[in-house]
Amino acid sequence: MRRGNLLLGTSWAEIIQVISGESGLIKYCHKIVFEETRNIELYYDLISTSKSALQLAQSLILSIKKWELKCLPNHTKNWIDGHESYLVKPDLTNEDFLSASTLTEAYRSWFFFKKHKIRREELKELFQRKHNQNNKLTTFLRHSGTSGYDFMVALELSLDVLDWNEINRLKVRNVPTETGFIPRFERYVYDCHTWAGKALLKKHFDKFIRDDDLEGVGLDLRFSGLITALYKREKAFEIGEQEWIWDKVKIEATKLKGVMNLERLFYSSIFSQSRKN
């Protein structure tokens, strides 16, 4: 589904629907919609459930992914830089966010909000103060939940950086009503969210944190939710590598520490347990 492959993505969606029902598939799409995209109209559709679960899943597959958005270039890099900036200066105030003029500065505040669990109502008021003439922001705040990704989208709307037409556009494909087959379990299913992938990551942790080749040990992280994979997808897209061949996409030495610092924030158990081993 991250890959944007309609046939394979639909097949996986059908499997989720068989296991968890329509509501389970919708819940899954709702959980990842802002991890992968900025499709706010799809987000509203997922809340209203006015379409079938499979239609909603296919809209997610066909959405422009974050690393493809022209209005949000270098999103992951800016996110990493914001985290590094926050680690240097963690004592922030609301005024730091209100005065932020770049995404890196605003993302720094996002980490402050996350760390200190700032209340939803206080955040909504802050976002409105940042851009009180933005009707799309006002509508979004009325419908949004409490996840960190929801707050990140609100933050981006408050900076007025999202192109509404681009973020909600779907790629044009012939949409299958059903696929009728089960896709093979390729190595990309073994990422940090499966027990087998987590075990492999821990076993080859030293290779992972050095950004060494992992293909030979049975890991294919190109479509993973890891920060490493997000960063590489973004870089790969810039050079036109749609299938993201890893030897052509390396993390710069100056960025590797920042990438791993952010990995540690979201996947602390892998880091702590691997260090013990």
C-alpha positions as CSV (number, residue, x, y, z in Angstrom):
1,M,0.0,0.0,0.0
2,R,3.0,2.3,0.6
3,R,4.4,1.3,-2.7
4,G,1.3,2.5,-4.6
5,N,0.9,-0.8,-6.3
6,L,-2.8,-1.0,-6.8
7,L,-3.1,-4.8,-7.6
8,L,-0.8,-5.9,-4.7
9,G,-2.2,-3.3,-2.3
10,T,-5.8,-4.3,-3.1
11,S,-4.8,-8.0,-2.4
12,W,-3.4,-7.1,1.0
13,A,-6.5,-5.0,1.8
14,E,-8.7,-7.9,0.9
15,I,-6.6,-10.1,3.3
16,I,-7.0,-7.5,6.1
17,Q,-10.7,-7.3,5.4
18,V,-11.1,-11.1,5.6
19,I,-9.2,-11.3,8.9
20,S,-10.6,-8.1,10.6
21,G,-13.7,-7.2,8.7
22,E,-14.6,-3.9,7.0
23,S,-14.3,-2.0,10.2
24,G,-10.8,-3.4,10.8
25,L,-9.6,-2.4,7.3
26,I,-11.0,1.1,7.7
27,K,-9.3,1.4,11.2
28,Y,-6.0,0.3,9.6
29,C,-6.3,2.9,6.8
30,H,-7.2,5.6,9.3
31,K,-4.2,4.7,11.4
32,I,-1.7,5.1,8.5
33,V,-3.2,7.7,6.3
34,F,-1.0,10.5,7.6
35,E,2.0,8.2,8.1
36,E,2.0,7.8,4.3
37,T,0.1,10.8,2.8
38,R,-1.4,14.2,3.4
39,N,-4.8,13.2,1.8
40,I,-7.1,15.1,4.2
41,E,-10.2,14.5,2.1
42,L,-9.6,10.7,2.4
43,Y,-9.2,11.2,6.1
44,Y,-12.7,12.8,6.2
45,D,-14.0,9.9,4.2
46,L,-12.5,7.4,6.6
47,I,-14.2,9.1,9.5
48,S,-17.6,9.2,7.7
49,T,-17.2,5.7,6.2
50,S,-19.4,6.8,3.3
51,K,-17.6,4.5,1.0
52,S,-16.8,0.8,1.2
53,A,-13.6,-0.3,3.1
54,L,-12.0,-1.5,-0.1
55,Q,-12.7,1.7,-2.0
56,L,-11.1,3.7,0.9
57,A,-8.1,1.4,0.9
58,Q,-7.7,1.8,-2.8
59,S,-7.8,5.6,-2.4
60,L,-5.0,5.3,0.1
61,I,-3.0,3.2,-2.3
62,L,-3.5,5.8,-5.1
63,S,-2.9,8.8,-3.0
64,I,0.2,10.9,-3.6
65,K,2.7,9.8,-0.9
66,K,4.5,12.2,1.3
67,W,7.9,11.8,-0.4
68,E,6.2,12.5,-3.8
69,L,4.6,15.9,-2.8
70,K,6.1,18.9,-4.4
71,C,4.5,21.1,-1.7
72,L,6.3,19.2,1.0
73,P,9.9,18.7,-0.3
74,N,12.4,17.1,2.1
75,H,9.7,16.4,4.6
76,T,11.6,13.6,6.3
77,K,14.9,15.5,6.3
78,N,13.1,18.5,7.8
79,W,11.6,16.2,10.4
80,I,15.0,14.8,11.3
81,D,16.5,18.3,11.5
82,G,13.7,19.4,13.7
83,H,14.4,16.6,16.1
84,E,18.1,17.3,16.2
85,S,17.3,20.9,16.9
86,Y,15.0,19.9,19.7
87,L,17.6,17.7,21.3
88,V,20.0,20.7,21.3
89,K,17.3,23.0,22.7
90,P,14.5,21.0,24.4
91,D,13.3,23.9,26.6
92,L,10.8,25.5,24.3
93,T,7.8,27.7,24.8
94,N,4.6,28.3,22.8
95,E,6.1,31.4,21.5
96,D,8.8,29.4,19.8
97,F,6.1,27.7,17.7
98,L,4.2,30.9,17.0
99,S,7.4,32.5,15.7
100,A,8.4,29.5,13.6
101,S,8.8,30.4,9.9
102,T,10.1,27.0,8.5
103,L,9.0,23.4,8.8
104,T,12.2,22.5,10.6
105,E,11.5,25.1,13.3
106,A,7.8,24.0,13.5
107,Y,8.7,20.3,13.7
108,R,11.1,21.1,16.6
109,S,8.0,22.3,18.5
110,W,6.1,19.1,17.5
111,F,8.7,17.1,19.4
112,F,8.2,19.4,22.4
113,F,4.4,18.9,22.2
114,K,4.9,15.2,22.0
115,K,7.3,14.9,24.9
116,H,5.2,17.0,27.2
117,K,1.8,15.7,26.1
118,I,0.4,19.1,25.5
119,R,-3.4,18.9,25.7
120,R,-5.4,18.8,22.5
121,E,-7.4,22.0,23.2
122,E,-4.3,23.9,24.0
123,L,-2.7,22.8,20.7
124,K,-5.8,23.6,18.7
125,E,-5.7,27.1,20.1
126,L,-2.0,27.5,19.3
127,F,-2.6,26.3,15.7
128,Q,-5.4,28.8,15.3
129,R,-3.3,31.6,16.6
130,K,-0.6,30.7,14.1
131,H,-3.0,31.0,11.2
132,N,-6.4,32.2,12.2
133,Q,-7.6,32.9,8.7
134,N,-7.2,29.3,7.4
135,N,-10.7,27.8,7.0
136,K,-9.2,24.4,6.1
137,L,-7.3,24.4,9.3
138,T,-10.4,25.2,11.3
139,T,-12.3,22.4,9.7
140,F,-9.5,19.9,10.2
141,L,-9.2,20.8,13.9
142,R,-12.9,20.2,14.3
143,H,-12.5,16.6,12.9
144,S,-9.0,15.6,13.8
145,G,-8.0,13.1,16.5
146,T,-5.2,13.1,19.1
147,S,-2.5,11.2,17.2
148,G,0.9,12.8,16.7
149,Y,0.4,12.6,12.9
150,D,-2.9,14.5,13.2
151,F,-1.1,17.3,15.0
152,M,1.7,17.3,12.4
153,V,-0.9,17.9,9.6
154,A,-2.5,20.7,11.7
155,L,1.0,22.2,12.2
156,E,1.6,22.1,8.4
157,L,-1.8,23.6,7.7
158,S,-1.0,26.4,10.2
159,L,2.1,27.2,8.2
160,D,0.0,27.2,5.0
161,V,2.5,24.9,3.1
162,L,0.1,22.2,1.9
163,D,-1.3,22.5,-1.7
164,W,-4.9,21.3,-1.3
165,N,-5.2,20.0,-4.9
166,E,-2.0,18.1,-4.8
167,I,-2.4,16.5,-1.4
168,N,-5.9,15.2,-2.2
169,R,-5.2,14.1,-5.8
170,L,-5.3,10.4,-6.6
171,K,-3.2,8.7,-9.3
172,V,-5.2,7.4,-12.2
173,R,-5.3,3.6,-12.5
174,N,-7.8,1.0,-13.6
175,V,-9.3,0.0,-10.3
176,P,-10.0,-3.7,-9.8
177,T,-13.2,-4.6,-7.9
178,E,-11.4,-7.6,-6.4
179,T,-8.2,-9.5,-7.2
180,G,-9.0,-13.1,-6.3
181,F,-5.4,-14.0,-5.4
182,I,-3.1,-14.0,-2.4
183,P,0.2,-12.2,-2.9
184,R,3.4,-14.0,-2.1
185,F,5.1,-13.2,1.2
186,E,8.2,-11.3,0.0
187,R,11.0,-10.1,2.3
188,Y,9.4,-6.7,2.5
189,V,6.8,-8.0,5.0
190,Y,9.6,-8.7,7.5
191,D,10.0,-5.2,8.9
192,C,10.0,-3.8,12.5
193,H,6.2,-4.5,12.9
194,T,6.5,-8.3,12.5
195,W,8.1,-10.6,15.0
196,A,10.3,-12.1,12.3
197,G,11.4,-8.7,11.0
198,K,12.1,-7.4,14.5
199,A,14.2,-10.5,15.3
200,L,16.2,-10.0,12.1
201,L,16.7,-6.3,12.9
202,K,18.0,-7.1,16.4
203,K,20.3,-9.9,15.0
204,H,21.8,-7.6,12.4
205,F,21.5,-4.3,14.4
206,D,25.1,-3.3,13.8
207,K,24.6,-3.5,10.0
208,F,21.4,-1.5,10.3
209,I,22.8,1.4,12.3
210,R,25.7,1.7,9.9
211,D,23.4,1.7,6.9
212,D,25.1,-1.4,5.5
213,D,23.4,-3.7,2.9
214,L,20.8,-5.9,4.6
215,E,19.6,-7.8,1.5
216,G,21.9,-10.7,2.2
217,V,20.4,-11.3,5.6
218,G,16.8,-11.5,4.5
219,L,15.6,-8.0,5.1
220,D,14.1,-5.7,2.6
221,L,13.2,-2.4,4.3
222,R,12.2,-0.4,1.2
223,F,8.6,-0.3,2.1
224,S,9.0,-0.3,5.9
225,G,7.7,2.4,8.3
226,L,11.2,2.9,9.7
227,I,12.6,6.4,9.6
228,T,15.5,5.0,7.6
229,A,13.1,3.7,4.9
230,L,11.2,7.0,4.9
231,Y,14.4,9.0,4.4
232,K,15.6,6.7,1.6
233,R,12.3,6.7,-0.2
234,E,12.4,10.4,-0.3
235,K,16.0,10.4,-1.6
236,A,15.2,7.7,-4.1
237,F,12.2,9.6,-5.5
238,E,14.5,12.6,-6.0
239,I,16.8,10.6,-8.3
240,G,14.0,8.8,-10.1
241,E,14.5,5.4,-8.5
242,Q,10.8,4.3,-8.2
243,E,11.7,0.9,-6.9
244,W,14.2,2.3,-4.5
245,I,17.4,0.2,-5.2
246,W,19.3,0.6,-1.9
247,D,22.9,0.6,-3.3
248,K,22.0,3.7,-5.2
249,V,20.5,5.4,-2.1
250,K,22.8,5.8,0.9
251,I,22.3,8.0,4.0
252,E,24.9,10.7,4.1
253,A,27.4,10.4,6.9
254,T,26.4,13.8,8.2
255,K,22.7,12.6,8.4
256,L,23.1,9.1,9.7
257,K,23.3,10.1,13.4
258,G,20.1,12.2,13.1
259,V,18.3,9.4,11.3
260,M,19.2,6.9,14.0
261,N,18.3,9.4,16.8
262,L,14.8,9.6,15.4
263,E,14.6,5.8,14.9
264,R,15.5,5.4,18.6
265,L,12.6,7.7,19.6
266,F,10.0,5.6,17.8
267,Y,11.5,2.2,18.0
268,S,13.3,2.4,21.4
269,S,12.6,-1.3,22.2
270,I,14.6,-2.5,19.2
271,F,17.5,-0.2,20.1
272,S,17.6,-1.1,23.8
273,Q,17.2,-4.8,23.4
274,S,19.7,-4.9,20.6
275,R,22.3,-3.1,22.7
276,K,21.8,-5.6,25.5
277,N,22.5,-8.5,23.1
